[in-house]
Amino acid sequence: MKKTYIYKILLFIDIFLCAIVFRDPDVTISAETGLAMQRANPPWWAKRLNQFLNFFHKGHCAQAIDDDIVRAETAIAYLKTKQP
C-alpha cells in the first residue's frame, strides 16, 4: 500500500497533524511517539499511543522512525538530482 495515492494522502495528513500538534515538520505522529518512548521517562500519552499502535503492528513506532528517515533520505536524493 506504500506506493498508492491513498497511502500518500494519509501520510501527508499524518505529517500535517503532527506539525500542528508537535510543531515538528516532516515527521509522522508514530515517529514522534517512538522518539518520546526513547526518553528515560516517556510521557503518558506516548506510552498509551505506543501501546495502542503496537496492538495492530508490533514495533510500529520504532519502524515509523526508520520509515521517516528513509523518506527524508529519498527526498534529499531527489532534490540533489541534476535536471537536464
Phi, psi and omega per residue, in radians:
M1 nan -0.208 -3.037
K2 -1.113 -0.375 -3.103
K3 -1.745 -0.027 -3.077
T4 -1.382 2.750 3.131
Y5 -1.095 -0.743 -3.137
I6 -1.079 -0.762 3.116
Y7 -1.012 -0.796 -3.114
K8 -1.125 -0.690 3.096
I9 -1.094 -0.808 3.124
L10 -1.102 -0.679 3.098
L11 -1.082 -0.790 -3.122
F12 -1.202 -0.567 3.037
I13 -1.132 -0.759 3.099
D14 -1.017 -0.848 -3.139
I15 -1.096 -0.718 3.123
F16 -1.083 -0.820 3.128
L17 -1.115 -0.665 3.103
C18 -1.110 -0.696 3.120
A19 -1.123 -0.638 3.124
I20 -1.221 -0.803 -3.053
V21 -1.342 -0.831 -3.017
F22 -1.822 -0.161 -3.127
R23 1.083 0.466 3.080
D24 -1.924 2.052 -3.112
P25 -1.354 2.591 2.985
D26 1.111 0.496 3.085
V27 -2.254 2.486 3.112
T28 -1.460 2.822 3.101
I29 -1.075 -0.674 3.128
S30 -1.116 -0.732 3.110
A31 -1.164 -0.708 3.095
E32 -1.063 -0.696 3.091
T33 -1.147 -0.755 3.101
G34 -1.051 -0.710 3.096
L35 -1.135 -0.708 3.108
A36 -1.125 -0.598 3.133
M37 -1.221 -0.328 3.122
Q38 -1.381 -0.229 3.121
R39 -1.166 2.736 3.130
A40 -1.033 -0.660 3.110
N41 -2.284 1.530 -3.094
P42 -1.082 2.525 3.103
P43 -1.154 2.747 -3.084
W44 -1.027 -0.685 -3.108
W45 -1.112 -0.638 -3.141
A46 -1.207 -0.695 3.112
K47 -1.079 -0.787 -3.118
R48 -1.163 -0.822 -3.112
L49 -1.158 -0.710 3.093
N50 -1.069 -0.769 3.122
Q51 -1.085 -0.753 3.127
F52 -1.101 -0.834 -3.111
L53 -1.191 -0.599 3.096
N54 -1.171 -0.422 3.081
F55 -1.073 -0.636 -3.117
F56 -1.596 -0.555 -3.088
H57 -2.643 1.818 -3.091
K58 -1.047 2.288 3.138
G59 1.323 0.373 -3.047
H60 -1.003 -0.854 -3.051
C61 -1.206 -0.664 3.068
A62 -1.125 -0.718 3.097
Q63 -1.158 -0.601 3.130
A64 -1.102 -0.646 3.078
I65 -1.063 -0.845 3.118
D66 -1.058 -0.737 3.136
D67 -1.115 -0.688 3.117
D68 -1.167 -0.636 3.081
I69 -1.121 -0.799 3.121
V70 -1.085 -0.734 3.132
R71 -1.087 -0.713 3.126
A72 -1.181 -0.728 3.114
E73 -1.127 -0.652 3.093
T74 -1.125 -0.723 3.117
A75 -1.117 -0.731 3.118
I76 -1.093 -0.797 3.131
A77 -1.069 -0.720 3.113
Y78 -1.099 -0.774 -3.111
L79 -1.203 -0.420 3.122
K80 -1.537 -0.092 -3.131
T81 -1.156 2.278 3.097
K82 -1.284 2.333 3.132
Q83 -1.653 2.520 -3.138
P84 -1.181 nan nan
